[in-house]
């Protein structure tokens, strides 16, 4: 007799809904197995036939870190297209490449950590390249499109499972794991949460990743907003994945908890379901979870909740139904369609900032193409490895012919002379493969080591001429004649070994530090190790000792000597011998050209990237000199900015100016086609370009309302406004009609292509409250549409805007409120280029006074403030207010209803001692805060405050390092 096959367990039964299958599988896991699932690298459970699973596959603008893939424009460039449908197609292409790459490499994960929906509040943020826009509506429109493409359109199974980054209010790299973003309730709801909310509600998001920073004094990895807001926006199970190393930061750098068991338990209870920590080793997290269970900080139900969320995503990805997964064979890699899409996306991302008629270029134009980015196709930290490559120079050669294009890079060509009179020399390299960095893929590219198979630099009587670029603040790269950059590997030797600067810690940057007030000698300091370069008998290396510490024996062994610990090398003093200044080469190339194209911008790995904010909006001095040299030689100079963020420059002295983000593999071809007029530019700025550093708020000022930040509140004159972008084709706007019906404002108008070529226009709809009772945006984007029109074509556009889009967060009621009154309806080509306007009157809910006798006042619900910072009321939930930096804070609470009058005020206070002053309707009180043992040990202090009945404003002044959580009153 043949034995009957074992029955199919319910979690394998396709007839059951996912929820029942997840519950069945969960019930079969042991507690230790469930604990192991909480780490990023969840191991296999062989007895159940459950495979290993990894959360996290970077795919911001193409599959990243796993080797060759199609590289699309940076996220900020995708934002500049203002084209959700295009971005949806990009997301679909990326997800198909994820599937195709996973089919041949199981390291490629299906849980995709993209997109980034942090708002581009501040243009000096080092990760500006990763976001879409400073506006929450545009950000959510682009992010929703990308996630829909990543997810796929099957009603049950997902092609990939997108996770949104980085929750919440995260716009600074400086001290990013220890700084707190002070976010008042209006900013939280009207700005920071909005992009996340709309994208999650669209239904194509599998989860979020908390950010490294703290919000209102509490780390994002224990944020109550995960439970109070995020999980209320959808019925789907959302998987919350920690950022790398952030669980340990709760103790190690933030000191928010005393032990890792407490921290891990708090994060799990708050809603973190997968812990990205300690690389591939899950044992430390498992030990912490077991310790928390033993101490009663966690229950097994807490484990079940987190594991259930992970399993829900895995079922949606088809892992347990391989024969029925419609995406199992849907992969497509480097197809002609993907290449064409990369070019189309790069074309649509180009923004024409200024044009006096020099563009588009005539076919017979003699071009000078100059600048440090002219022959570059730069990648960023979240890029894949290029399969195809097109630089601006290559694109222009192809489009105009090499005989009509003259090139000058503009580097300074130098030799470095040692104190012995010899020069640094790059020895011949053996014939060997020269792979691009990361070409083989890596789960963590931060661990990729530099090359040691090439000989280190030596010295000789002639030396090697290096191409020197100063990227700003004295940060240099040095490139050998064969195109390889000087770099330092783990053994400490200096080699010409890198195809480009890159890596988590960039090993290809240096700084020349002058020795002596009038001397010509310089130390050459390697910035990756912090050590100066020395010359030794066995080659050039970073020194273990500097001249200042050469007599200090203990200085010979330090943690950052890059392989030279215990040696006696002393830093070499070099003289820089200039063979040619880059400005001279630029002048020669520019003088005889019809048009000069200066291609300037940034290297995404240097001075403005993850871990490093920028310090200024200005172009680096080296590039400013090149631009000035070109302009002096030829007035028909066009600035082409290829950068991950805005710059400040003088556009009036240029014949034209364009901007594009780093455009991926087809960047050069796309740019050439736009310059030639094959494609009319229609990209639009996704963030304000400010004219000067003085226009910027402090990087850590997250109060976009009080700080008058972004186009919504900025009252100065920008260099270029939000939504700006010119075309080669004129467009006409006419026939504006508005109507309120069915809970929406309906806006109609016509758009006409008045030119002689087919072109795109981005029609933008804004509003402004005419007489608001609280500070409201001076412009607020309501809708937009990118439209393609043939010559002479007219199209009638309609926008239906839900009336809730006109609401604001009313701190008096703790909810949204549509204020009745007049609203301007503004239609145009940018936030400032308004072509049509009308005013509508909307019904709404009138303001109601604060019922302070019944509810009191939450201190954080102020209407206006000066010098205040929000902090955590407890480690679990709630906000309190404290003076920033222990100084003085002024708080205003408008329209407080004191009923028939009050006699006493009660304050909930904690922290240091200080003074609270209150005033309302002429009544005043001064309360001494006695101080409490800790910041969460609240005490109630009462004082007389006789306020007459009626509605009055309340003003509160805090002096000293106390925390105010609540204000109550009694009659």
Number of C-alpha atoms within 10 A of each C-alpha: 3 4 5 6 6 6 6 8 12 15 22 15 14 12 9 12 10 19 14 13 22 23 16 15 17 19 12 13 16 10 15 11 17 21 24 22 27 25 28 25 21 21 17 15 14 9 7 11 9 13 12 12 22 20 23 25 24 25 26 25 29 29 28 27 26 27 19 23 24 27 31 31 31 30 27 30 36 34 31 32 27 30 23 22 15 20 27 22 19 26 29 24 27 29 33 26 24 32 23 19 22 16 14 9 13 11 16 25 22 27 25 26 25 29 28 24 30 30 29 27 29 24 26 26 24 26 27 29 29 30 26 31 30 27 25 24 21 24 29 25 23 29 33 28 25 30 31 26 26 31 26 21 13 11 7 13 22 26 28 34 30 31 28 25 23 25 28 29 25 29 27 25 22 17 12 18 19 18 21 25 26 23 25 27 21 22 19 17 18 16 22 25 21 20 24 28 19 18 25 26 16 16 16 25 28 27 28 28 25 26 24 29 28 26 25 23 23 27 29 30 31 25 25 20 17 20 12 12 12 20 17 13 16 15 9 18 19 24 28 25 27 29 21 17 14 23 25 21 21 28 18 14 11 18 13 17 16 11 15 22 22 21 25 28 25 22 22 24 22 20 26 27 28 27 27 25 22 16 13 14 14 21 14 14 24 21 15 19 26 19 18 21 17 12 12 10 18 21 14 11 9 17 21 19 16 24 23 22 20 25 24 20 26 21 20 21 24 20 19 20 17 11 9 12 20 16 19 17 11 14 18 17 20 17 12 9 12 22 19 12 20 25 25 18 27 31 29 28 32 32 28 26 22 22 19 11 10 15 20 18 20 13 12 10 14 19 24 28 27 31 28 23 25 26 20 22 22 23 23 22 18 18 27 27 24 19 13 15 17 22 24 25 27 19 22 25 20 14 16 20 14 15 9 15 18 20 21 22 22 28 26 22 20 20 22 23 23 20 13 11 13 16 23 23 25 23 17 9 12 9 7 8 6 11 10 14 21 21 16 12 19 16 18 13 16 14 11 14 14 17 18 16 11 16 19 23 21 22 23 15 12 13 18 21 22 26 21 21 21 20 21 19 11 16 19 21 22 24 24 18 13 10 15 17 25 26 28 30 19 15 15 24 24 28 29 26 25 22 17 22 23 21 19 16 15 19 24 29 27 26 19 19 15 16 13 9 6 7 9 13 19 21 22 23 23 26 18 18 21 15 23 27 27 25 23 17 7 10 17 24 28 30 30 28 29 22 14 9 13 16 11 11 11 11 16 21 16 14 9 14 23 21 19 22 18 15 13 17 22 21 25 25 25 27 22 17 14 14 12 14 15 25 24 17 20 30 23 17 23 30 17 15 21 18 22 30 26 30 26 23 27 23 24 22 23 22 18 23 23 22 16 19 20 21 15 17 20 17 20 19 14 20 27 14 16 27 28 17 19 30 23 14 19 20 16 20 26 27 26 26 25 26 23 29 30 26 22 17 17 8 16 11 13 18 20 21 21 23 30 31 27 32 35 31 27 29 33 28 25 28 30 24 22 24 23 18 17 15 22 24 29 29 33 29 30 26 27 27 22 25 20 15 14 10 14 20 17 11 17 15 19 25 20 23 20 15 14 18 22 26 27 21 18 20 12 11 11 16 18 21 21 25 26 25 26 21 21 20 18 13 21 13 20 14 10 19 14 17 12 17 11 10 11 15 21 17 19 17 17 15 19 19 23 17 17 12 17 17 21 22 25 22 20 21 25 21 23 20 24 15 13 14 9 13 15 16 20 17 21 23 24 19 17 20 17 17 15 15 20 15 16 13 14 16 14 13 14 15 17 18 17 16 18 14 16 21 17 18 17 20 20 21 14 11 13 17 18 19 22 18 16 16 19 16 23 25 28 20 21 24 23 17 16 16 14 16 15 14 15 16 13 16 13 15 12 11 15 12 17 22 17 20 18 13 12 20 21 20 22 26 22 22 18 17 18 14 16 23 25 26 28 22 25 16 18 13 14 15 25 24 29 29 23 17 12 17 14 19 21 18 22 18 22 19 19 21 20 25 16 12 18 17 14 16 21 19 23 20 30 26 22 17 17 19 16 21 15 17 19 20 15 9 14 16 16 15 18 14 26 15 20 16 10 10 18 15 14 20 15 13 15 15 15 17 22 20 24 18 14 14 21 20 16 18 19 22 21 26 20 22 23 26 30 26 24 21 20 18 23 17 16
